[in-house]
Each structure stands twice: as structure tokens, then as C-alpha cells.
Amino acid sequence: MQKKERKGGVNKYEAMFIVKPDLSEEERKILFNQISEAVTKNSGTVTNAAVWSEKRKLFFPIKKHMEGVYYLMNFSVDPLAVTKMRHAYNLNENILRVLITKAA
């Protein structure tokens, strides 16, 4: 039987982002900063964040892009904040796809 998530508790998560491959170095830094800020604004902490893979070919086009830069972030935050963060990430046009999973 799985444990239920406690309200007000903090869980560890891992998020994988696919971002537009044609961003300049400066635009990338701003985007990665925005991604981390979404966690800290929700009283969370980022434990690790880095580019996982440079310009990787996608299996199928996402928002008319055939390549993407993969960005991996590990963080801890209240489970109720994940929905708000996911919504903020989906509104960002430079993020093609995001997957947030609960870390073990």
C-alpha cells in the first residue's frame, strides 16, 4: 500500500524540460533562471539543475521543432505547489515539454 502525500509536507521531485534548441546563450540563462525561480517562489529548494543533453533530435515534432535541449532539475517542494509550477511552465513559449515526477 502506498503512502498518501501529506498536506504541508515537502516531497522530492525531478523535472525534465525540453526547451527550444535555437535560443541564444543569454536567452537560455534567463529561461533556466525562470525555471528555478518557479520552485523558489513556491517555497521550494532546487538541489541540482543542469543541461542533460544539447540539441537532441526528437522522435516527432513538438511545436514544429525537430530538436530540443534537455534540461534536468531536482528539487523539493510542497506537493500542492507542483500544479501551479506545471501551469507556469506550460505558459512559457520557450519550453516545448515538461515532465515532473516524484523522486524516490
PALUM-468608 format. One line per 2 residues: for each residue x, y, z of N, C-alpha, C, O. Coordinates in Angstrom, 1 decimal. Layout:
// residues N
X,Y,Z,X,Y,Z,X,Y,Z,X,Y,Z | ...
This chain:
// residues 104
0.8,-1.2,0.0,0.0,0.0,0.0,0.9,1.3,0.0,1.8,1.3,0.8 | 0.6,2.2,-0.9,1.4,3.4,-1.0,1.0,4.4,0.1,-0.2,4.5,0.5
1.9,5.2,0.5,1.7,6.3,1.5,1.0,7.4,0.7,1.3,7.7,-0.4 | 0.0,8.1,1.4,-0.6,9.3,0.8,0.3,10.5,1.1,1.0,10.5,2.1
0.3,11.4,0.1,1.1,12.7,0.3,0.5,13.5,1.4,-0.8,13.7,1.5 | 1.3,14.0,2.3,0.8,14.8,3.4,0.7,16.2,2.9,1.5,16.7,2.1
-0.4,16.9,3.4,-0.5,18.3,3.1,0.5,19.1,4.0,0.7,18.8,5.1 | 1.1,20.0,3.3,2.1,20.8,4.0,3.5,20.2,4.1,4.4,20.9,4.6
3.6,19.0,3.7,4.9,18.3,3.7,5.7,18.7,2.4,5.2,19.4,1.5 | 7.0,18.3,2.4,7.8,18.6,1.3,8.2,17.3,0.6,8.7,16.4,1.3
8.1,17.2,-0.7,8.5,16.0,-1.4,9.6,16.3,-2.4,9.8,17.5,-2.8 | 10.4,15.3,-2.7,11.5,15.5,-3.7,10.9,15.2,-5.1,10.2,14.2,-5.3
11.3,16.0,-6.1,10.8,15.8,-7.4,12.0,15.9,-8.4,13.0,16.5,-8.1 | 11.7,15.4,-9.6,12.7,15.5,-10.7,11.9,16.0,-11.9,10.8,15.5,-12.2
12.4,17.0,-12.6,11.7,17.6,-13.7,12.6,17.6,-15.0,13.8,18.0,-14.9 | 12.1,17.1,-16.1,12.8,17.1,-17.3,12.1,18.1,-18.3,10.9,18.0,-18.5
12.9,19.0,-18.8,12.3,20.1,-19.7,12.9,19.8,-21.0,14.1,19.6,-21.2 | 12.1,20.0,-22.1,12.7,20.1,-23.4,12.4,21.5,-23.9,11.3,22.0,-23.9
13.5,22.2,-24.1,13.4,23.7,-24.5,13.8,23.9,-25.9,14.5,23.0,-26.5 | 13.4,25.0,-26.5,13.7,25.3,-27.9,15.2,25.3,-28.1,16.0,25.8,-27.3
15.6,24.6,-29.2,17.1,24.5,-29.5,17.7,25.8,-30.0,19.0,25.9,-30.0 | 17.0,26.7,-30.5,17.5,27.9,-31.2,17.7,29.1,-30.3,17.8,30.2,-30.8
17.6,28.9,-29.0,17.8,30.0,-28.0,19.3,30.4,-27.9,20.1,29.6,-28.0 | 19.5,31.7,-27.8,20.9,32.2,-27.6,21.3,31.8,-26.2,20.5,31.4,-25.4
22.6,31.9,-25.9,23.2,31.6,-24.6,22.5,32.4,-23.5,22.2,31.9,-22.5 | 22.3,33.7,-23.8,21.7,34.6,-22.9,20.2,34.3,-22.6,19.8,34.3,-21.5
19.5,34.0,-23.7,18.1,33.6,-23.5,18.0,32.3,-22.7,17.1,32.1,-21.9 | 18.9,31.4,-22.9,18.9,30.1,-22.2,19.2,30.3,-20.7,18.5,29.8,-19.9
20.1,31.2,-20.4,20.4,31.5,-19.0,19.1,32.1,-18.3,18.8,31.7,-17.2 | 18.5,33.0,-19.0,17.2,33.6,-18.5,16.2,32.6,-18.3,15.5,32.6,-17.2
16.0,31.7,-19.2,15.0,30.6,-19.1,15.3,29.7,-18.0,14.4,29.4,-17.2 | 16.5,29.2,-17.8,16.9,28.3,-16.8,16.7,29.0,-15.4,16.3,28.3,-14.4
16.9,30.3,-15.3,16.7,31.1,-14.1,15.2,31.1,-13.8,14.8,31.0,-12.6 | 14.4,31.3,-14.8,12.9,31.4,-14.6,12.4,30.0,-14.1,11.5,29.9,-13.3
13.0,28.9,-14.7,12.6,27.6,-14.3,12.8,27.4,-12.8,12.0,26.9,-12.0 | 14.0,27.8,-12.3,14.4,27.6,-10.9,13.6,28.6,-10.0,13.2,28.2,-8.9
13.3,29.8,-10.5,12.5,30.7,-9.7,11.1,30.2,-9.4,10.6,30.5,-8.4 | 10.5,29.5,-10.3,9.2,28.9,-10.1,9.2,28.0,-8.9,8.2,28.0,-8.1
10.3,27.3,-8.6,10.4,26.5,-7.4,10.6,27.3,-6.2,9.9,27.1,-5.2 | 11.5,28.3,-6.2,11.7,29.1,-5.0,10.6,30.0,-4.7,10.3,30.3,-3.5
9.8,30.5,-5.7,8.6,31.3,-5.4,7.5,30.5,-4.6,6.7,31.0,-3.9 | 7.6,29.2,-4.8,6.6,28.3,-4.1,7.3,27.7,-2.9,6.9,26.6,-2.5
8.2,28.3,-2.3,8.9,27.9,-1.0,9.6,26.6,-1.2,9.7,25.8,-0.2 | 10.1,26.3,-2.4,10.9,25.1,-2.6,12.4,25.3,-2.7,12.8,26.5,-2.7
13.1,24.3,-2.8,14.6,24.4,-3.0,15.0,23.6,-4.2,14.6,22.4,-4.3 | 15.9,24.1,-5.0,16.5,23.4,-6.1,17.8,22.8,-5.6,18.7,23.5,-5.2
17.9,21.4,-5.8,19.1,20.7,-5.3,20.1,20.5,-6.4,21.3,20.5,-6.2 | 19.6,20.4,-7.6,20.5,20.2,-8.8,19.8,20.6,-10.0,18.6,20.3,-10.2
20.5,21.3,-10.9,19.9,21.7,-12.2,21.0,21.8,-13.2,22.0,22.5,-13.0 | 20.8,21.2,-14.4,21.9,21.2,-15.4,21.3,20.8,-16.8,20.3,20.1,-16.8
22.0,21.2,-17.8,21.6,20.7,-19.2,22.0,19.2,-19.2,23.1,18.8,-19.0 | 21.0,18.4,-19.6,21.2,17.0,-19.6,21.7,16.6,-21.0,22.6,15.7,-21.1
21.2,17.2,-22.1,21.7,16.9,-23.4,21.5,18.1,-24.4,20.4,18.7,-24.4 | 22.5,18.4,-25.1,22.4,19.5,-26.1,21.8,19.1,-27.4,22.1,18.0,-27.9
20.9,19.8,-27.9,20.3,19.6,-29.2,20.1,18.2,-29.6,20.8,17.6,-30.5 | 19.2,17.5,-29.0,18.9,16.1,-29.3,17.8,16.1,-30.3,16.8,16.8,-30.1
17.9,15.2,-31.2,16.8,15.0,-32.2,15.6,14.4,-31.6,15.7,13.4,-30.8 | 14.4,15.0,-31.8,13.2,14.4,-31.3,12.6,13.4,-32.2,12.8,13.4,-33.4
11.9,12.4,-31.6,11.2,11.4,-32.3,10.1,11.9,-33.2,9.9,11.4,-34.3 | 9.4,12.9,-32.8,8.3,13.5,-33.5,8.4,15.0,-33.2,8.9,15.4,-32.2
7.9,15.8,-34.1,7.9,17.3,-33.9,7.1,17.7,-32.7,5.9,17.3,-32.5 | 7.6,18.7,-31.9,6.9,19.3,-30.8,6.9,20.8,-31.1,7.9,21.4,-31.2
5.7,21.3,-31.3,5.5,22.7,-31.6,6.4,23.1,-32.8,7.1,24.2,-32.8 | 6.4,22.3,-33.8,7.2,22.5,-35.1,8.7,22.4,-34.9,9.4,22.9,-35.8
9.2,21.9,-33.8,10.6,21.7,-33.6,11.0,20.2,-33.7,10.3,19.4,-33.2 | 12.1,19.9,-34.5,12.5,18.6,-34.6,13.7,18.3,-33.7,14.2,17.1,-33.6
14.2,19.3,-32.9,15.3,19.1,-32.0,14.9,19.9,-30.7,14.1,20.7,-30.7 | 15.6,19.5,-29.6,15.3,20.1,-28.4,16.5,20.0,-27.4,17.3,19.1,-27.5
16.7,20.9,-26.5,17.7,20.9,-25.5,17.0,20.3,-24.2,16.0,20.8,-23.8 | 17.6,19.3,-23.7,17.0,18.7,-22.5,17.7,19.3,-21.2,18.9,19.3,-21.1
16.9,19.7,-20.3,17.3,20.3,-19.0,16.7,19.6,-17.9,15.5,19.4,-17.8 | 17.5,19.1,-17.0,17.1,18.3,-15.8,17.3,19.1,-14.5,18.3,19.7,-14.3
16.2,19.0,-13.7,16.3,19.7,-12.4,15.7,18.8,-11.3,14.6,18.2,-11.5 | 16.4,18.8,-10.2,15.9,18.1,-9.0,15.6,19.1,-8.0,16.3,20.1,-7.8
14.5,19.0,-7.3,14.0,20.0,-6.3,13.1,19.4,-5.3,12.6,18.3,-5.5 | 12.9,20.1,-4.2,12.0,19.8,-3.1,11.0,20.9,-3.0,11.3,22.1,-3.0
9.7,20.5,-2.9,8.6,21.5,-2.8,7.4,20.8,-2.2,7.2,19.6,-2.3 | 6.5,21.6,-1.7,5.2,21.2,-1.3,4.4,20.6,-2.4,4.4,21.2,-3.5
3.8,19.4,-2.3,3.1,18.8,-3.4,2.0,19.6,-4.0,1.7,19.5,-5.2 | 1.4,20.5,-3.2,0.3,21.4,-3.7,0.8,22.4,-4.7,0.1,22.9,-5.5
2.1,22.7,-4.6,2.7,23.8,-5.5,3.1,23.2,-6.9,3.3,24.0,-7.8 | 3.2,21.9,-7.0,3.6,21.3,-8.3,2.6,21.7,-9.4,3.0,22.0,-10.5
1.3,21.7,-9.1,0.3,22.1,-10.1,0.5,23.5,-10.6,0.4,23.8,-11.8 | 0.7,24.4,-9.7,1.0,25.8,-10.0,2.2,26.0,-10.9,2.2,26.7,-11.9
3.3,25.2,-10.5,4.5,25.3,-11.3,4.3,24.7,-12.7,4.8,25.3,-13.7 | 3.6,23.6,-12.8,3.4,23.0,-14.1,2.6,24.0,-15.0,2.9,24.0,-16.2
1.7,24.7,-14.4,0.9,25.6,-15.2,1.8,26.8,-15.7,1.7,27.2,-16.9 | 2.7,27.3,-14.8,3.6,28.3,-15.2,4.6,27.9,-16.3,4.8,28.6,-17.3
5.0,26.6,-16.2,5.9,26.1,-17.3,5.2,25.9,-18.6,5.8,26.2,-19.6 | 4.0,25.5,-18.6,3.2,25.4,-19.8,2.9,26.7,-20.5,2.8,26.7,-21.7
2.9,27.8,-19.8,2.7,29.1,-20.3,3.9,29.7,-21.0,3.8,30.6,-21.8 | 5.1,29.1,-20.7,6.3,29.6,-21.2,6.6,29.1,-22.6,6.7,27.9,-22.8
6.6,30.0,-23.6,6.7,29.5,-25.0,8.0,28.9,-25.4,8.2,28.2,-26.4 | 9.1,29.1,-24.5,10.4,28.5,-24.8,10.5,27.1,-24.3,11.5,26.4,-24.7
9.6,26.7,-23.5,9.6,25.3,-23.0,8.6,24.5,-23.9,7.4,24.7,-24.0 | 9.2,23.5,-24.6,8.4,22.7,-25.5,7.6,21.6,-24.7,6.4,21.4,-25.1
8.2,21.0,-23.7,7.6,19.9,-23.0,8.2,19.9,-21.6,9.4,20.2,-21.4 | 7.4,19.5,-20.6,7.9,19.3,-19.3,7.3,18.0,-18.6,6.1,17.8,-18.8
8.1,17.3,-17.9,7.7,16.1,-17.2,8.2,16.2,-15.8,9.4,16.3,-15.5 | 7.3,16.3,-14.8,7.6,16.3,-13.4,7.2,15.0,-12.7,6.1,14.6,-12.8
8.2,14.4,-12.1,8.0,13.1,-11.4,8.4,13.2,-10.0,9.4,13.9,-9.7 | 7.8,12.4,-9.1,8.2,12.4,-7.7,9.4,11.5,-7.6,9.4,10.3,-8.1
10.4,12.0,-7.0,11.7,11.2,-6.8,11.5,10.2,-5.6,10.8,10.5,-4.7 | 12.2,9.1,-5.7,12.1,8.1,-4.7,12.9,8.5,-3.5,12.9,7.7,-2.5
